[in-house]
Amino acid sequence: MGSLSGERQIRIGQTEVNLPAATYPNFLPPGDDVDPIMVATNWITSFEKFLQSQYLYPPRDIFFEESYWRDHLCFSWDFQTWHGPEAMNSFLGRLQSGCQFRRVSVYNSNDPDKRPQFVSVDHDGKVRGIQLYITVETDAGTGRGLVRLLQEAKSQIWKAFTVYTALVELRGHEESIGRRRKPGYLHDQLGSKHSNGFENWQGMRNAQKNFEGDLQPTVLIIGAGQAGLSAATRLTELGILCLVVDQHPRVGDCWRNRYLRLMLHDPVWYNHMPYLPFPVNWPVFAAKDKVAEFLESYAQLMDLNIWTSTILRHARWDDNNKQWEVTVERHHLPDGVTETRTLRPHHIIQATGINGEPKIPNVEGTNDFHGRICHSSQFRGAPPAGAGSLKRAVVIGSGVSGHDIAQDFFERGHHVTLVQRGPTCIDRTAYVYGQGLYSEDGPSTEDADFITHSVPLALLKRREIEKTDVHMLENREYFEGLERAGFSVDRGPDGAGISSPRRLLSRKFKFLQYAGGSYIDVGASQLIIDGHIKVQRGAVARITSRSLILDTGTELPADEIVFATGYSSMLETTKKIMGAEFAAKLGEVWGIDAAGELRSIWRRSGHPGYWFAGGNFALCRYYSKMLALQIKAIEEGIMDYKDM
């Protein structure tokens, strides 16, 4: 019989933590005579009976009391995680229109990895169960699922520990990809309602891109970064006409204009865009200009309608017609002509990044400083050190930007000090070719995303605590070196901050909850350990003409000061775009809600027809499809605004 519990103690440097071990239901390890296909078939039969039962009783005969069911749009027009049979039964008894169950079955696939089989349910392989992929049909469409079963010790019945269901396609409104791709006959396209009578493909595209005549976008997307482009691509493949506007002159400028030595800190396999992965010859970690060029090419290849150098000036929601009236100002380059257009989209997606406006502390003496003071958003790069040009740089903030900028100053030959106010979660991940979900020899990106999101965040957090312990113990000397150098390391929220060194299952919980406060080591941490980047703890009290003084009384001589102090919420950008009164009606954006899902992003925002989109490449790739399905369902009358 297996029941994992107890307490573990871990001490790294001056940090000592006692944490309860992850607990799992009382289970029996699978015997040699267990047939996973038969177990899966029997469980599916019981699960289908429950779904047909009108939810008269909680499903305790097929779910553990400690079980989780995560659902993305399959049984509700939202993202939900239910914990325990009572919660599942209570919600399912109030299903919305379009989400009524029809049938469920074991997923039929020739892929041996998708057949019912024995798997490890926990981090270190002590909890063994059976995993099965399922297909779910509802009134609205088809979904897929992933179930993990354990054999209960007391009853010896196989029950679900985790269930994940997600809507894949709306019936009759499938994506035009793969076997459903359009034939491409010009006589079909040029006769469509969006062709405006042009005689060739390029003329038709120009008319669409400029929204000539009475053509109007159904969705207006603000921001042409990975979030905006992912959403536009998903919507386009569902037949939704989109327009992306961006204030910058070129697509990709949101990456192109950042500090010169910025690179992605996630490996290439984790960062593919929808439908079009990065080339196979790309490095593991891509430079920001390389990413910018790819996004610009991506927009062209995916036939996206984009207006650059365009600013939204006014927006008003018409509740009677369920549409917006939007005024945008479009600057045509290089001729300098300014055009004002009125658009009437049904939806606006704010894809301006999960961070809002730069946070720049109001520090006494800033105007007296003789050198340059800037925020990390304004920093482009450290100048090379030369005769008489050696600088003493102070970087305030110990997140990703702070580390990158400090490393830049050091590698350009300057003295640099990193000011750390609070502890930082450090990930010393060593990405190895051929290991893990997102890797050279891993499953397809779509399958890796599906497996990743099949784990409820509450359970994933529990696993990450285990992985963090292992990671810190395996790298004990490294973390103690950081502590000796004066750098304070934390473990993320409740000790769940470090990603697995072998599998990139999710971003750190510190990123998911706070959108910052962590760093994946690409070199700066070792520079701190070796003493090349100095560390000072404390907050900035005031600035003099040639120094910075901390609240500890420490004075740091400085010729240049960079505030890598992060950004405000997306709602601050909403205030600039839509006004403070509108932003006040919306819920907080980002972070994890009480149900264990991301708050107000890629889902209902608090106002009809207004959506938020943002996150790293992997989150944008996955959730952009979820957002597109919601908008398509609304446009086709499958989902009603009252369901929101």
C-alpha positions as CSV (number, residue, x, y, z in Angstrom):
1,M,0.0,0.0,0.0
2,G,1.3,3.5,-0.8
3,S,0.6,6.7,1.0
4,L,3.3,9.3,0.7
5,S,3.4,11.9,3.5
6,G,5.7,13.1,6.2
7,E,8.0,16.2,6.6
8,R,11.3,17.1,5.0
9,Q,13.9,19.6,6.2
10,I,16.2,21.4,3.8
11,R,18.9,23.9,4.6
12,I,20.7,26.0,2.0
13,G,23.1,28.5,3.4
14,Q,21.2,30.4,6.1
15,T,17.8,29.1,4.9
16,E,16.2,26.2,6.8
17,V,12.7,25.1,5.6
18,N,10.4,22.4,7.0
19,L,7.8,21.4,4.5
20,P,5.2,18.7,4.5
21,A,5.8,16.1,1.8
22,A,3.3,15.8,-1.1
23,T,0.5,13.6,-0.1
24,Y,-1.4,11.2,-2.4
25,P,-4.4,9.0,-1.8
26,N,-4.0,5.6,-0.2
27,F,-3.3,3.5,-3.2
28,L,-2.0,0.1,-4.2
29,P,0.9,-0.3,-6.6
30,P,-0.2,-1.9,-9.9
31,G,0.2,-5.7,-9.8
32,D,1.8,-7.7,-12.6
33,D,-1.6,-9.0,-13.6
34,V,-3.2,-5.6,-14.2
35,D,-4.3,-4.9,-17.8
36,P,-4.2,-1.1,-18.3
37,I,-6.5,-1.3,-21.3
38,M,-9.2,-3.2,-19.4
39,V,-8.9,-0.9,-16.4
40,A,-9.2,2.1,-18.6
41,T,-12.2,0.7,-20.5
42,N,-14.0,-0.1,-17.2
43,W,-13.4,3.3,-15.8
44,I,-14.6,5.0,-18.9
45,T,-17.8,3.0,-18.7
46,S,-18.4,4.2,-15.1
47,F,-17.4,7.7,-16.0
48,E,-19.9,7.9,-18.8
49,K,-22.7,6.5,-16.6
50,F,-22.0,9.3,-14.1
51,L,-22.1,11.9,-16.9
52,Q,-25.5,10.5,-18.0
53,S,-26.9,10.4,-14.5
54,Q,-27.9,14.1,-14.3
55,Y,-25.4,14.4,-11.5
56,L,-27.7,13.0,-8.8
57,Y,-24.8,11.9,-6.6
58,P,-21.1,12.8,-6.2
59,P,-18.9,10.4,-8.2
60,R,-17.1,8.9,-5.2
61,D,-17.0,5.4,-6.8
62,I,-14.8,6.7,-9.6
63,F,-13.0,9.7,-8.1
64,F,-10.8,9.9,-5.0
65,E,-11.7,12.4,-2.3
66,E,-8.4,14.1,-3.0
67,S,-8.9,14.1,-6.8
68,Y,-8.8,17.0,-9.3
69,W,-10.7,17.7,-12.5
70,R,-9.3,20.5,-14.7
71,D,-11.6,21.7,-17.5
72,H,-10.9,24.2,-20.2
73,L,-14.1,25.1,-22.1
74,C,-15.3,21.5,-22.5
75,F,-17.9,21.5,-19.7
76,S,-18.0,25.2,-19.1
77,W,-17.3,28.4,-21.1
78,D,-14.4,29.1,-18.7
79,F,-11.3,27.6,-17.1
80,Q,-12.2,25.6,-14.1
81,T,-10.5,23.2,-11.6
82,W,-12.7,21.2,-9.3
83,H,-11.2,19.5,-6.2
84,G,-13.1,16.5,-5.0
85,P,-16.3,14.7,-6.0
86,E,-18.6,17.1,-4.2
87,A,-17.3,20.1,-6.1
88,M,-17.4,18.3,-9.4
89,N,-21.0,17.2,-8.9
90,S,-22.1,20.7,-7.8
91,F,-20.7,22.4,-10.8
92,L,-21.8,19.8,-13.4
93,G,-25.3,20.1,-12.2
94,R,-25.4,23.7,-13.5
95,L,-23.9,23.2,-16.9
96,Q,-24.2,26.0,-19.4
97,S,-25.8,25.8,-22.9
98,G,-23.5,24.1,-25.4
99,C,-21.7,22.2,-22.7
100,Q,-24.1,19.3,-22.2
101,F,-22.4,15.9,-22.4
102,R,-23.0,13.5,-25.3
103,R,-20.4,10.7,-25.1
104,V,-17.0,9.9,-23.9
105,S,-14.5,7.2,-25.1
106,V,-10.9,6.1,-24.9
107,Y,-9.0,8.1,-27.4
108,N,-8.4,6.1,-30.6
109,S,-4.9,6.6,-31.7
110,N,-2.2,4.6,-33.5
111,D,0.4,6.4,-31.3
112,P,1.5,3.8,-28.7
113,D,2.2,6.7,-26.2
114,K,-1.5,7.6,-26.2
115,R,-2.7,4.1,-25.4
116,P,-3.7,3.3,-21.7
117,Q,-0.4,2.5,-19.9
118,F,1.4,2.6,-16.6
119,V,3.0,5.9,-15.6
120,S,4.5,7.7,-12.7
121,V,2.0,10.2,-11.1
122,D,4.5,11.9,-8.8
123,H,7.9,13.5,-9.3
124,D,10.2,10.6,-8.3
125,G,8.3,7.6,-9.5
126,K,7.0,6.3,-6.2
127,V,3.3,6.7,-7.2
128,R,2.5,4.5,-10.1
129,G,-0.9,4.5,-11.9
130,I,-2.5,4.2,-15.3
131,Q,-2.8,7.0,-17.8
132,L,-5.4,7.2,-20.5
133,Y,-6.3,9.7,-23.2
134,I,-10.0,10.2,-23.8
135,T,-12.3,11.9,-26.3
136,V,-15.3,13.9,-25.1
137,E,-18.2,15.1,-27.2
138,T,-20.6,17.8,-26.0
139,D,-23.3,19.8,-27.7
140,A,-20.8,22.4,-28.8
141,G,-18.0,20.2,-30.1
142,T,-15.2,17.8,-29.4
143,G,-12.7,17.7,-26.6
144,R,-9.8,15.7,-25.5
145,G,-8.8,14.6,-22.1
146,L,-6.1,12.9,-20.0
147,V,-6.9,10.8,-17.0
148,R,-4.6,9.4,-14.3
149,L,-5.9,6.5,-12.3
150,L,-4.8,4.9,-9.0
151,Q,-6.0,1.8,-7.3
152,E,-7.6,2.7,-4.0
153,A,-6.1,0.6,-1.2
154,K,-9.3,0.1,0.8
155,S,-11.8,-0.8,-2.0
156,Q,-9.1,-2.0,-4.5
157,I,-11.2,0.0,-7.1
158,W,-9.4,2.0,-9.8
159,K,-10.3,5.7,-9.3
160,A,-9.3,8.9,-11.0
161,F,-6.7,11.1,-9.2
162,T,-6.6,13.7,-12.0
163,V,-8.8,14.4,-15.0
164,Y,-8.2,17.0,-17.6
165,T,-10.7,17.9,-20.4
166,A,-10.3,20.6,-23.0
167,L,-12.4,21.7,-26.0
168,V,-10.5,21.0,-29.2
169,E,-12.9,22.2,-31.9
170,L,-16.4,23.5,-32.3
171,R,-18.7,21.2,-34.4
172,G,-19.0,22.7,-37.9
173,H,-16.5,25.4,-37.2
174,E,-13.2,23.6,-37.3
175,E,-9.8,25.2,-38.0
176,S,-8.8,25.4,-41.6
177,I,-5.5,23.5,-41.1
178,G,-4.2,20.0,-42.1
179,R,-6.8,17.9,-43.8
180,R,-9.3,20.8,-43.5
181,R,-7.0,23.3,-45.2
182,K,-8.7,25.4,-47.9
183,P,-8.1,24.4,-51.6
184,G,-6.9,27.9,-52.5
185,Y,-8.7,28.2,-55.8
186,L,-8.7,31.9,-56.7
187,H,-12.1,31.9,-58.2
188,D,-13.5,30.8,-54.8
189,Q,-11.6,33.4,-52.9
190,L,-12.1,36.3,-55.2
191,G,-15.8,35.7,-55.1
192,S,-15.9,35.8,-51.3
193,K,-17.4,38.7,-49.3
194,H,-13.9,39.8,-48.3
195,S,-12.4,40.0,-51.8
196,N,-13.9,43.4,-52.8
197,G,-13.9,42.2,-56.4
198,F,-10.2,42.1,-57.0
199,E,-8.8,40.0,-59.7
200,N,-5.8,38.4,-58.1
201,W,-4.7,37.2,-54.7
202,Q,-2.4,40.2,-53.9
203,G,-5.1,42.7,-54.7
204,M,-7.5,40.8,-52.4
205,R,-5.0,40.7,-49.6
206,N,-4.3,44.4,-49.9
207,A,-8.0,45.1,-49.7
208,Q,-8.3,43.0,-46.6
209,K,-5.2,44.4,-44.9
210,N,-6.4,48.0,-45.4
211,F,-10.1,47.1,-44.7
212,E,-11.3,48.9,-47.7
213,G,-14.9,49.8,-48.4
214,D,-17.3,48.6,-45.8
215,L,-15.1,45.8,-44.6
216,Q,-14.8,45.7,-40.8
217,P,-12.7,43.5,-38.5
218,T,-14.6,41.3,-36.1
219,V,-11.7,41.4,-33.6
220,L,-9.3,44.3,-33.0
221,I,-6.1,43.2,-31.3
222,I,-3.9,45.8,-29.6
223,G,-0.2,44.6,-29.7
224,A,1.8,42.7,-32.3
225,G,4.0,40.6,-29.9
226,Q,3.7,36.9,-29.5
227,A,0.3,37.1,-27.7
228,G,-1.3,39.3,-30.3
229,L,0.0,37.4,-33.3
230,S,-0.9,34.0,-31.7
231,A,-4.4,35.2,-31.1
232,A,-4.8,36.6,-34.6
233,T,-3.5,33.4,-36.2
234,R,-5.9,31.2,-34.2
235,L,-8.9,33.4,-35.0
236,T,-8.0,33.7,-38.7
237,E,-7.9,29.9,-39.0
238,L,-11.4,29.8,-37.5
239,G,-12.6,32.3,-40.1
240,I,-12.7,35.3,-37.9
241,L,-11.5,38.5,-39.6
242,C,-8.9,40.3,-37.4
243,L,-6.9,43.5,-37.4
244,V,-3.8,43.8,-35.3
245,V,-2.6,47.3,-34.4
246,D,0.7,48.2,-32.9
247,Q,2.2,51.6,-32.0
248,H,5.7,50.6,-33.2
249,P,6.9,51.0,-36.8
250,R,7.6,47.3,-37.3
251,V,6.2,44.0,-36.1
252,G,8.7,42.6,-33.6
253,D,9.8,46.0,-32.2
254,C,8.5,45.0,-28.8
255,W,11.6,42.6,-28.8
256,R,13.8,44.5,-31.2
257,N,13.9,47.7,-29.0
258,R,14.9,46.1,-25.8
259,Y,18.4,45.9,-24.3
260,L,20.9,44.7,-26.9
261,R,22.0,41.5,-25.3
262,L,18.6,40.2,-24.3
263,M,17.9,36.6,-25.3
264,L,15.1,34.1,-24.5
265,H,15.8,32.2,-21.3
266,D,13.5,29.4,-22.2
267,P,14.8,26.7,-24.7
268,V,13.8,26.8,-28.3
269,W,11.5,23.7,-28.1
270,Y,9.4,25.6,-25.5
271,N,8.9,28.7,-27.6
272,H,7.4,27.7,-30.9
273,M,4.5,29.8,-32.3
274,P,1.2,28.2,-33.3
275,Y,1.3,26.2,-36.6
276,L,4.9,27.4,-37.4
277,P,7.8,26.2,-35.2
278,F,11.1,27.9,-35.0
279,P,13.6,26.5,-37.6
280,V,15.5,23.3,-36.7
281,N,18.9,25.1,-36.9
282,W,18.0,27.7,-34.3
283,P,20.2,27.9,-31.1
284,V,18.7,26.6,-27.9
285,F,18.4,30.2,-26.6
286,A,17.5,32.8,-29.3
287,A,18.7,36.4,-29.3
288,K,15.9,39.0,-29.1
289,D,16.6,40.4,-32.6
290,K,16.3,36.9,-34.0
291,V,13.0,36.6,-32.3
292,A,11.9,40.0,-33.6
293,E,12.7,39.0,-37.2
294,F,10.8,35.7,-36.9
295,L,7.7,37.5,-35.6
296,E,7.8,39.9,-38.5
297,S,8.1,37.0,-41.0
298,Y,5.5,35.0,-39.1
299,A,2.9,37.8,-39.6
300,Q,3.6,37.9,-43.3
301,L,3.6,34.1,-43.8
302,M,0.3,33.7,-41.8
303,D,-1.5,36.4,-43.8
304,L,-2.2,38.5,-40.8
305,N,-3.8,42.0,-41.1
306,I,-1.5,44.4,-39.2
307,W,-1.3,48.2,-39.0
308,T,1.9,49.4,-37.4
309,S,2.5,52.9,-36.2
310,T,-1.1,52.9,-35.2
311,I,-2.6,54.2,-31.9
312,L,-6.1,53.6,-30.5
313,R,-7.5,57.1,-29.6
314,H,-11.1,56.3,-28.5
315,A,-13.3,53.3,-27.8
316,R,-16.9,53.1,-26.8
317,W,-19.0,49.9,-26.2
318,D,-22.5,49.7,-27.7
319,D,-24.3,47.3,-25.4
320,N,-27.4,47.2,-27.7
321,N,-25.4,46.0,-30.8
322,K,-22.7,44.2,-28.8
323,Q,-19.9,46.0,-30.6
324,W,-17.3,48.6,-30.2
325,E,-16.9,52.0,-31.9
326,V,-13.1,52.5,-32.1
327,T,-11.1,55.4,-33.5
328,V,-7.5,54.7,-34.4
329,E,-4.8,57.0,-35.8
330,R,-2.7,55.3,-38.4
331,H,0.7,56.8,-39.5
332,H,1.8,55.7,-42.9
333,L,5.6,55.4,-43.2
334,P,7.7,56.7,-44.8
335,D,5.5,59.3,-46.4
336,G,4.3,60.6,-43.0
337,V,0.6,60.7,-43.9
338,T,-1.7,60.3,-40.9
339,E,-5.1,58.6,-41.4
340,T,-7.9,58.4,-38.8
341,R,-10.2,55.4,-39.1
342,T,-13.4,54.4,-37.3
343,L,-13.8,50.7,-36.7
344,R,-16.7,48.7,-35.3
345,P,-15.3,45.4,-34.0
346,H,-17.2,43.0,-31.8
347,H,-14.2,42.3,-29.7
348,I,-11.0,44.0,-28.5
349,I,-8.0,42.0,-27.3
350,Q,-5.4,43.8,-25.3
351,A,-2.2,42.0,-26.1
352,T,0.2,44.6,-24.8
353,G,2.2,42.3,-22.5
354,I,1.5,40.9,-19.1
355,N,3.4,43.8,-17.6
356,G,2.0,47.3,-17.7
357,E,3.9,50.6,-17.2
358,P,7.6,50.7,-15.9
359,K,7.9,51.1,-12.2
360,I,10.4,53.8,-11.5
361,P,10.7,54.6,-7.7
362,N,10.5,58.3,-6.7
363,V,13.9,58.6,-5.0
364,E,15.2,61.8,-3.4
365,G,18.2,63.3,-5.3
366,T,17.5,61.7,-8.7
367,N,17.9,65.1,-10.4
368,D,21.3,65.7,-8.8
369,F,22.9,62.6,-10.2
370,H,25.7,63.4,-12.6
371,G,25.4,60.3,-14.8
372,R,22.6,58.4,-16.5
373,I,19.6,57.1,-14.7
374,C,17.1,54.9,-16.6
375,H,14.6,52.1,-16.2
376,S,15.5,48.7,-17.7
377,S,12.9,49.3,-20.4
378,Q,15.0,52.3,-21.6
379,F,18.4,50.5,-21.3
380,R,19.9,49.4,-24.6
381,G,23.3,48.2,-23.6
382,A,26.5,49.1,-21.7
383,P,29.2,50.9,-23.7
384,P,32.6,49.1,-24.1
385,A,35.1,50.1,-21.4
386,G,38.1,51.9,-22.7
387,A,40.8,54.3,-21.5
388,G,39.2,56.6,-19.0
389,S,35.7,55.2,-19.5
390,L,35.5,52.5,-16.8
391,K,32.2,53.0,-15.1
392,R,30.8,52.0,-11.8
393,A,27.3,50.7,-12.6
394,V,24.6,50.0,-10.0
395,V,21.6,47.9,-11.1
396,I,18.6,47.9,-8.8
397,G,16.5,44.8,-9.0
398,S,17.4,41.1,-9.1
399,G,14.9,39.7,-11.6
400,V,15.7,38.6,-15.2
401,S,16.5,42.2,-16.4
402,G,18.6,43.0,-13.4
403,H,20.8,39.9,-13.9
404,D,21.1,40.4,-17.7
405,I,22.0,44.1,-17.4
406,A,24.5,43.5,-14.6
407,Q,26.1,40.7,-16.7
408,D,26.3,43.1,-19.7
409,F,28.1,45.8,-17.7
410,F,30.6,43.2,-16.4
411,E,31.3,41.7,-19.8
412,R,31.9,45.2,-21.2
413,G,34.6,45.8,-18.6
414,H,32.8,47.9,-15.9
415,H,32.5,47.5,-12.2
416,V,28.9,46.5,-11.3
417,T,26.8,46.1,-8.2
418,L,23.4,44.5,-8.1
419,V,21.1,45.8,-5.4
420,Q,18.7,43.2,-4.1
421,R,15.7,44.3,-2.0
422,G,14.0,40.9,-1.6
423,P,15.0,37.2,-2.2
424,T,15.0,35.9,-5.8
425,C,14.1,32.5,-7.1
426,I,17.0,31.1,-9.1
427,D,16.7,28.3,-11.6
428,R,20.0,26.6,-12.5
429,T,18.4,24.5,-15.1
430,A,20.8,22.5,-17.4
431,Y,18.8,21.9,-20.5
432,V,20.0,18.6,-22.0
433,Y,19.2,17.5,-25.6
434,G,16.8,14.6,-25.7
435,Q,15.3,14.9,-22.2
436,G,11.9,15.9,-21.1
437,L,8.6,17.1,-22.7
438,Y,10.1,20.1,-24.5
439,S,13.2,18.8,-26.1
440,E,14.8,17.6,-29.3
441,D,13.5,14.0,-28.9
442,G,10.3,14.9,-26.9
443,P,6.7,14.7,-28.1
444,S,5.2,17.2,-30.5
445,T,4.8,20.7,-29.1
446,E,1.0,20.2,-29.2
447,D,1.2,17.0,-27.2
448,A,3.7,18.5,-24.7
449,D,1.4,21.5,-24.1
450,F,-1.5,19.1,-23.6
451,I,0.4,17.0,-21.0
452,T,1.6,20.2,-19.3
453,H,-1.8,21.7,-18.8
454,S,-3.3,18.3,-17.8
455,V,-1.8,18.7,-14.4
456,P,-4.0,21.0,-12.1
457,L,-2.0,23.9,-10.8
458,A,-2.6,23.0,-7.2
459,L,-1.0,19.5,-7.8
460,L,1.7,20.9,-10.0
461,K,2.7,23.3,-7.2
462,R,2.9,20.3,-4.9
463,R,5.2,18.6,-7.4
464,E,7.3,21.7,-7.8
465,I,8.0,21.7,-4.1
466,E,9.4,18.3,-4.4
467,K,11.5,19.2,-7.4
468,T,12.8,22.3,-5.7
469,D,14.1,20.3,-2.8
470,V,15.9,17.9,-5.2
471,H,17.2,20.7,-7.3
472,M,18.6,22.7,-4.4
473,L,20.2,19.6,-2.8
474,E,21.7,18.5,-6.1
475,N,23.2,22.0,-6.5
476,R,23.9,22.7,-2.8
477,E,27.3,24.2,-3.4
478,Y,26.0,26.5,-6.1
479,F,23.2,27.9,-3.9
480,E,25.5,28.2,-0.8
481,G,27.9,30.1,-3.0
482,L,25.1,32.6,-3.8
483,E,24.3,33.0,-0.1
484,R,28.0,33.6,0.7
485,A,28.2,36.3,-2.0
486,G,25.3,38.1,-0.2
487,F,22.6,37.1,-2.6
488,S,19.3,35.9,-1.0
489,V,17.6,33.0,-2.7
490,D,14.0,32.0,-2.2
491,R,12.1,28.9,-3.2
492,G,9.2,30.7,-4.9
493,P,5.6,30.7,-3.5
494,D,5.4,28.1,-0.7
495,G,8.6,26.6,-1.9
496,A,7.4,25.9,-5.5
497,G,9.6,28.2,-7.5
498,I,12.2,26.1,-9.3
499,S,11.4,24.3,-12.5
500,S,12.5,20.7,-12.8
501,P,16.1,20.5,-14.2
502,R,15.0,17.6,-16.4
503,R,11.5,18.6,-17.6
504,L,10.2,22.1,-18.3
505,L,6.6,21.3,-17.1
506,S,5.7,24.9,-16.4
507,R,7.1,28.3,-15.7
508,K,7.9,29.0,-12.1
509,F,5.0,29.7,-9.8
510,K,6.6,33.0,-9.0
511,F,6.1,33.9,-12.7
512,L,2.5,32.6,-12.7
513,Q,1.6,34.4,-9.5
514,Y,3.6,37.6,-9.7
515,A,4.9,37.8,-13.3
516,G,8.5,38.3,-12.0
517,G,11.0,37.8,-9.2
518,S,12.8,34.9,-10.8
519,Y,15.9,34.3,-12.9
520,I,16.9,31.3,-15.1
521,D,20.7,31.3,-14.8
522,V,22.4,32.0,-18.2
523,G,25.6,33.2,-16.6
524,A,25.0,36.0,-14.1
525,S,24.6,33.8,-11.0
526,Q,28.1,32.3,-11.5
527,L,29.5,35.8,-11.9
528,I,27.9,36.7,-8.5
529,I,29.4,33.6,-6.9
530,D,32.8,34.4,-8.3
531,G,32.6,38.0,-7.0
532,H,32.6,39.7,-10.4
533,I,29.1,41.1,-9.8
534,K,28.9,42.5,-6.3
535,V,25.6,42.2,-4.4
536,Q,24.2,44.7,-1.8
537,R,21.0,44.1,0.1
538,G,18.6,46.8,0.8
539,A,16.3,49.5,-0.6
540,V,17.4,52.8,-2.2
541,A,17.0,55.6,0.3
542,R,18.4,58.5,-1.8
543,I,20.8,59.4,-4.6
544,T,23.6,62.0,-4.5
545,S,25.5,63.5,-7.4
546,R,27.9,60.5,-7.6
547,S,26.5,57.7,-5.4
548,L,23.5,55.8,-4.3
549,I,22.7,55.3,-0.6
550,L,20.7,52.3,0.7
551,D,18.4,52.2,3.7
552,T,21.1,50.2,5.5
553,G,23.4,53.2,5.3
554,T,25.7,51.7,2.7
555,E,26.9,54.2,0.0
556,L,27.6,52.8,-3.5
557,P,29.7,55.0,-5.8
558,A,28.0,55.2,-9.2
559,D,28.4,56.6,-12.6
560,E,25.3,54.9,-14.0
561,I,22.1,53.7,-12.3
562,V,19.6,51.3,-13.9
563,F,16.3,50.6,-12.2
564,A,15.4,47.0,-13.1
565,T,12.4,47.4,-10.8
566,G,9.7,45.8,-12.9
567,Y,6.4,46.9,-14.2
568,S,2.9,47.5,-13.0
569,S,-0.2,45.4,-13.8
570,M,-1.7,45.2,-17.4
571,L,-4.5,47.3,-16.0
572,E,-2.2,50.3,-15.9
573,T,-1.9,50.0,-19.7
574,T,-5.7,49.5,-19.9
575,K,-6.1,52.9,-18.1
576,K,-3.9,54.6,-20.8
577,I,-5.8,52.9,-23.6
578,M,-9.4,52.8,-22.4
579,G,-9.5,55.2,-19.4
580,A,-9.4,54.7,-15.7
581,E,-13.2,54.4,-15.4
582,F,-13.3,51.5,-17.8
583,A,-10.3,49.7,-16.1
584,A,-12.0,50.0,-12.7
585,K,-14.8,47.7,-14.0
586,L,-12.3,44.8,-14.7
587,G,-10.9,42.2,-12.4
588,E,-7.3,41.9,-11.5
589,V,-5.2,40.5,-14.4
590,W,-2.6,37.7,-14.0
591,G,-1.9,35.6,-10.9
592,I,-3.8,32.4,-9.8
593,D,-7.4,32.6,-8.7
594,A,-9.1,30.6,-6.0
595,A,-10.0,27.9,-8.5
596,G,-6.4,27.4,-9.5
597,E,-6.5,29.2,-12.9
598,L,-5.0,32.3,-14.3
599,R,-7.0,35.4,-13.5
600,S,-8.9,37.4,-16.2
601,I,-6.5,36.6,-19.0
602,W,-7.4,34.6,-22.1
603,R,-10.9,34.4,-20.6
604,R,-13.6,36.7,-19.4
605,S,-12.3,40.1,-18.2
606,G,-15.3,41.6,-16.5
607,H,-16.6,43.4,-19.6
608,P,-18.2,41.9,-22.7
609,G,-16.1,41.9,-25.8
610,Y,-12.9,42.9,-24.0
611,W,-10.1,40.3,-23.5
612,F,-6.6,40.2,-22.2
613,A,-3.8,38.1,-23.9
614,G,-0.2,37.7,-22.7
615,G,2.5,35.6,-21.3
616,N,5.5,33.7,-22.6
617,F,5.5,31.9,-25.9
618,A,4.3,28.6,-24.5
619,L,1.3,30.2,-22.7
620,C,0.4,32.3,-25.7
621,R,0.6,29.2,-28.0
622,Y,-1.8,27.2,-25.8
623,Y,-4.2,29.8,-24.5
624,S,-4.6,31.6,-27.8
625,K,-6.6,28.6,-29.1
626,M,-8.8,28.7,-26.0
627,L,-9.5,32.4,-26.5
628,A,-10.2,31.9,-30.2
629,L,-12.7,29.2,-29.4
630,Q,-14.6,31.4,-27.0
631,I,-14.8,34.3,-29.5
632,K,-15.8,31.9,-32.3
633,A,-18.5,30.4,-30.1
634,I,-19.9,33.9,-29.4
635,E,-19.9,34.9,-33.0
636,E,-21.7,31.7,-34.1
637,G,-24.3,32.0,-31.3
638,I,-23.1,28.9,-29.5
639,M,-22.0,30.8,-26.5
640,D,-24.0,33.7,-25.2
641,Y,-22.7,36.8,-23.4
642,K,-24.9,35.8,-20.5
643,D,-22.6,32.8,-20.2
644,M,-19.8,35.1,-19.5
